[in-house]
Amino acid sequence: MTGISQENGRQQDGADHDGAQRVVTRFAPSPTGYLHIGGARTALFNWLYARGHGGTFLLRIEDTDRERSTPEATAAILKGLEWLGLDWDGEPTSQFARKDRHAEVARAMLAAGSAYKCFSTQDEIAAFRAAAEAEKRSTLFQSPWRDADPATHPDAPFVIRLKAPREGVTVIADRVQGDVTFRNDQLDDMVLLRSDGTPTYMHAVVVDDHDMGVTHVIRGDDHLTNAARQVQIFRAMGWAEPVFAHIPLIHGPDGKKLSKRHGAVGLEEYQLMGYPAAGMRNYLARLGWSHGDDEVFTDAQARAWFDLDGIGRSPARLDFKKLESICGQQIAMAEDAALVAELEAFLAATGEPALTDRQRDLMLRGMYCLKERAKTFPDLIEKAHFLLADRPLVPDEKAAKSLDEVSRGILSELTPQLRNASWTREELEARVAAVAEAHGTGLGKIAGPLRAALAGRSATPSVFDMMLVIGRDETVARLSDATR
């Protein structure tokens, strides 16, 4: 799933073999850096909409910026999407590989009269704008070649520009923003094909969306103005326009545009911090979209519930406390085996030692008492210290304080009792309670020394859960270590 297709041929439009339109969405990142959390949410919304409607979710790598696009960034994007659990259909498409098709459409528009050759140089365009600014009029460039007689064309380099309407308005019927109106005299004749024959990003996007059969363009609202210009190409070519849904951007907790000053903004950073993928999916889905008062839900529910009408118009604010809360609930809901597998992937991603077979078995056996209050994988690892650590355990400073001479004496009495106990919770509780009663104290007074002996920590799962998970022999051995 990580190869990049260089197929230049056209795909069918969004119609299945019965002729009925099916949903086709796409995520189209530029491989010029890491996968931003806002981009991850855009991918998620497209994935949810396609999967919920039995449609197709496509991935297009918009690598037309050859100076900034890198294979490493492409690999990071694919890796991030895979970690988040967003599978795409078919091979990812390279936009750059389709440059000949983009040029073909630009020349077709030129032949049809919906585009024209512009011979204005960069110096002439700059002079036009400087004069317009000095005269306090619109700096929107108006090419003198728009309606020029081809007979007057010089033998010189030229670009192909869209012949955009200059009167009236362009209305984008947006599923999130509502009807958005743009005055046509505020839209320029954008360049479709540069003088070196390469297409512009704005033009390539439209051709690709058409050829890939995209029915719904779900993207950030920073592309809303682009939509007003891009629909002109759809209309000039007589192509069906996709449904547009421009979603608000994600802001930081202070309400300002998300940036590095707010902390992690790249998806990979969230994986390395130990957030579970299911928690990220759940949180990102709720970041700007709602389904009643539901905060925590399964993937199946998200796919069934997600719709464009539930997306709000206001920017969503990143809230790390809510993220942690949702992640904690998702960890508690997760299947034990899946959780251990993702924990192992987290260890590999962070360069930590892999679990041994014994540790993996113990994690599976003990996950029921580990996952209830863990919000991240580091939390889970800390709670699992009692089964990951090797003997002899070295208590931390707080735990060591509970192992005084009196406590060690009580544990010395308890140890032989446990050697002969049947290994059930009821029996273990009864044996510990009997020793506590004999010393005129409660279970709470013994729990601290037991935690220190069994885990070397003061914050752990229940002492009885720990005994049941590590077993009789290991329990007795740890108590013996602590009482020497």
N, C-alpha and C positions, 0 to 999 in steps of 0.2 A: 504493500500500500504506500510505499515511500518513493516510488519512481515518479518522474515527471514526464508526462506525455508530451510529445512534440507533434501531435497530429494536427494537421492544418485543415483537414476536411471538415465540412459542415455536418453538425448533428441535426437530427430531426427536431422540430419544434415540440412544445410540451403536449403532444398528443400521443396516447397509447394506441395499441393495435385496434381498439374499438372506435377510435376517433374522438374519444372523450378527453378533454384536457386534464392532465395530471399536474400536480404541483411540482415545480422544479425550483429549488433555491440554490444559492451559491455563496461561498465565502471566498473573498478575493484579496488576500493580504499581499502587501509589498515586502519582499525579502530584503529589507534594508536595515533590519535590526531585530530585537526580540519581539515576541508576541505579547503585545500590550493587553492588560486585563480587559480593556474596553473592546479590543478586537476579539478576545476570547468570548465575551458576552455576545457580540454580534454573531460569531460562529455558532454559539449555542442556540440563539433565537432562530437562526436559519435551519439548524439541525432539528430543533424541536418542531418547527412548523412543517418541515418536509416529512419527518418521521410520523408526526401525528396525523398527517393527511395521506399516508401511504405513498408519498412522493419520492423525489430524488434530491439528494443533497450533494452538490458538486464542489470541488475545490479547484480554484484557479490561482496560480501564482503570478501576480502582476509584476513581472520582472523586466519591464521595458526600460527602467532606469539602469542602464548597464554599468554605470560608474559606481552606483551604491549597492546594487543587488549582489548578494554573495551566496554561494552554495551553503555556507555555514548557517546563514540566517534562514534559508529555506529548510534546512534540516532541523533547525531549532523550532520552526513553526510546526512542522509535521510532528515532531516529538511532543510538543506542547498539546496539540490537538489529540494525539493518541493517549497521552496521560489523562487528559480531561475526559476521555471516553467518547469522543465524537468521531464516529466512523463515516467516511465519505464513500460515494459510489464511483466506481471506475478509478482510473489513474488521475492524479492532479494534472491540470493543463498548464503549460507554460505559455504565457501571453506573448512573450518575445518570439517564440517559435511560430506564431501565427501572423507575423508582420506582413507577409505577402498577401494574405487574405484581407488584412486591414487596408492595405494599399489598393487592392482590387476594388473594394467598396468605395474608397475615396475617388478613384478614377471613374467609377460608375456614376457617382453623384456629379462629377465634373461634366461628364457626357450628357447627363440629364438636365443640366442647368441649375441644379440645387447647390452647386459649389462652383468656385471660380479660382483662376490662377491669380496670385498676388505677387507682384515683383518688388514690393516695397522692401527696402533694406532696413536693418536694425537701426541705423543712424537716422533714417527718415522717420521711422516710427517714434524714436526718442524725441526727435525735433517736433513732431506733431504733438506729442503729449506735453512737452515743455511749453509750447505756444498755447495749448489749451489751458494749461494750469495758470499761465500768466494772465490769460484773458478770462479766467474763472469760469470756464465752461467745461463740459464733460471731457474727460481724458480718454473715454472709450474710443479706441482707434477705429476710424472709418476709412477703409482702403479706397484709394482713387481707382483701383482696378476692378472694383465690384461689377460695374456695368460697362467696362471698356470694350471697345471693338477688338476682337482677337487679331485683327489685322495690325493693330498698334502694339501688339505684344513684342517686347524686345527679346533678343536671344540672350537670356540671362537666367540665373537661378530663380526659382519661384517656389512658393508654398501653395498648397491647396487649402482654401478657406471655405467654411460653410457659408452659404448665402442665407443668413438668418432673417426672419421677418423683422421689419423695423417699426411696424405699426401694430397697434392692438396689444393684447396681453397673452401670456402663456400661463395656463392654469395646471398645476399638478394636483391631482386628486389623491392626496396622501392618506393612507389608512391610519396613520398616527397623528399627523399634524392637521388633517382636514384639508380643505381646498386652499392651496397656497398660490397666490397670483403674483406674476412677475411682469413688469412692463417690458415689452419687447425692445423699446429704445434704450433699455439699460443692459441688454444682452449683446455681446460682441459677435462678430463673425469669427468664430474660433478656428484655429488652424487644425486641419485634419491630418495633413501630410506635410512633413517638413521638407525643406529644399533638398535634403540628402535622401529623400524617399522613405524615411522612417515615419511611422504613425505616431500621433500624440496619444497620451494615456486616455484623454477624454473620448477620443474617437474609438480607440481599441476596445474600451469597456463596452460600448454599445454593440459593436460588431460581435464581440464574444458573447454577450448576453443573448443576442438574437440567435447566433449559431448554436449555442448550447441549450437553447430552448428554455431559458430562464423565464419563469412566469411571475415570480415575486422577488423584487429587489429590496432586501431588508438590510439597512446599513445605517451608520451614524448620521445625525442631522447636519453634520458639517458638510455633507454631500448634497444638501437640499438644493442649493444654487446650481450645482452640477446637473441635477435632474432637469432643470428648466432648459439648459443648453443641450443636454443629451437627447431629450425627446424630439428635438428638431431633426436629428439624424434618423430616428425611428420613423418620423412622419415623412421625411424626404424620400426614404427608401420604401415607404408603404408597408412597414413592418408593424406587427401588433406590439403595442406598448405593454411592458410588464406592470404589475401592481407595485406601486412604490410604498414603502413603509420606512420612514426616516426616524430612528430612535434617538432620544436625547443622550448626550454624552454622560459619562460618569464623572462626578466631582469628588473632591476630597471632603473630609468631615467639616472643613471650614467653608464649604460651598464654592470653593474656587476650582478651576480646572485641574484635574488630577495630574500630578507631576511627582518627580522623585522626592520632593520635600515632604510628601505625605507618606513616604515609606515605599513598600513594594508596589511596583506598577507592572512588572513583567510576570507573566504567568509562571515561568520557571521558578521564580522566587517563592511563590506560594507552595509549589511542590517541595522545594528544599526546606521550607519552614515546617513541613509536615502536615499540611492540611490534606484531608482525604479528598479524592476526586469527586466522590458523590456529594460531599459537603460543598465543594466549589460549584458544582453544577446547580445544586439546590439554591445556594446563595446568589449566584449570578442570575439565575432565572428570576429570582425575586427582586433583583436590582433593577427596578424600572417596570416590572410586570407584576400583576397580582391576580389572584384567583380567590375572590372573597377575602376571608381572614386567614386562609391557609398559609402557614409559614414553612412547615416541614412536610415534604412529600417525596414519594418514590419517583424513580425515572418514568415508570409506567404512567403514573398520575400526571407528571409534567407533560408527557407527550400527549396524553388525552385532553388535558385542560388547556394547553397553550393556544392562545389565539392573538391576533393583532389588536383586537379591540381592548385587550387587557393591558396594553402598553400605555404608560402615562406620558404626558407631554413635558413634564418638568424633569430636569436633570436628577439622576439618582445620586445619593451620597454614599460613599464607601464607609462602612461601619465595621471595624474589626471585632468589636464585642459581639455584634450580631453574627458575624461570620463564624466566630469561635463557637457561639451557642448552637448554630445550625450544624456545624461540623461535629460537635459533640453528640448531637441527637442522631446524626447520620452514622457515626461510629457505633452508637448503641444499637441501631437498627440493622447493622450490616451482618452478613453471614460470617461466621468465624473464619472459615477457610479463605474467603475472599479478603478478609481483613489482614490475615497473616501474609497472604501473597502481596498485598499492597504495601505492607510494612517492609517486606523484603525488598521491594522495588525502591522504597524510600531509603533504606540502608545503602543500597547500591548507588543511588543518585547522589547521596551525600558522602560517599567514600568510606562508610563505616563497615566493619567486618560483617560478613554474612552470618546468618544463624546456622548453628550446627544442627545436625539431625535431631539431637536430643532437645535442643532449645526450641526447635520448630514444633516438636511433639508436645513439649510443655506449654508453649504458647497456645496451641490448639486446645489443649486440655483446660487451660486456665483462662481462656479469653472471656468466658462468661462473667468472671469477676474482675476483669481488667477494663472492659470497654464501657462500663456504665457511666463513668465520670470523666473519661479522657476526651479532650477536645482536639488534640493533635497527636501525631505519631510520637513526638518526643514525650508527651504526657504518657502515652501508652507504654513506652519503653521504661520510663521512670517507675510506673506502677508495676511493671513486670520485672523490676530489678531482682526481686526475690527468687525468680526462676531462671534468670539469665546469668546471675552471678555464680562464681565458683567458690567452693569452700577452701579455706575458712573465710567467712564473711567478715569484713572490717566495718563495724558500725560507724555511721557518720556521727558528728559531734552531739547532735540532739539525742539520737538513739542511744549513744553510749552512756548518757547520764542516767538512763533508766535501768541500766545493768549494775546496780550497786550490790553490796554484799548480801543484803536481805533478799533482793530479787533473785540473785543467783542461787541462793539457798532454796527458794521456793521452786525454781525451775529444776533444781537437782532432785527434788522430791517428785516433781511431775514426770520427769523423763522415764523412769522405770514403769510408771503407770501407763504411759503411752505405748511402751513396748508390747504390752499384752492386751491393749484395747482393740476392739473390732473397729475398723477404720470407716466409721460413719459419722456424720455431723452430730447426730444425737449422742452417740457414745463419747465423742471428743468433748462436746460441751459439758456432758455430765462429769467426766474425769477432771476437767479444768475447774469446774464449779466446786467439786468436792475438795480439791486442794485449796482453793481460795477460802472456802468456808472453814477449813481446818486452821487456817491462819487468821481467821476473823476479818477477812477483807473481801471485797467484791471483785467481780470479773474485770472491771475497769482497771483495777490496780495491777492485775497480772497481764493485761493486754499489752501494755507498754513494753515490759521486758520481753514478752513473747515476740512482738514485732521486731525488736532489736535483734533477737536471737535468730529469727527466721528470715529476716529481710535486711537487717542492718540499717533500717530506716524507721522513722516514726510515723510516716504517712504511708499506709499500705492497704491492700484489701483486707477483709476480715481474716483474723488469725486462723479461723477454722477453714476458710477457703484456701488459704496458703498451705495448711497441712494436707488438705485433701488433694491439692494439685501436685505437690512435690512428693507426697507419699510418706509412709511410715519410716522407712530407713533413713531418708534424707532429713526428715523432721527430727528424729532422735539424734542423728549425727550433728545437726546444727545446734540443738539444745546442749549436747555434750560439749561442743566447741565453746559455747558461751559460758559454761559453768566450770571450766577448768581453771 
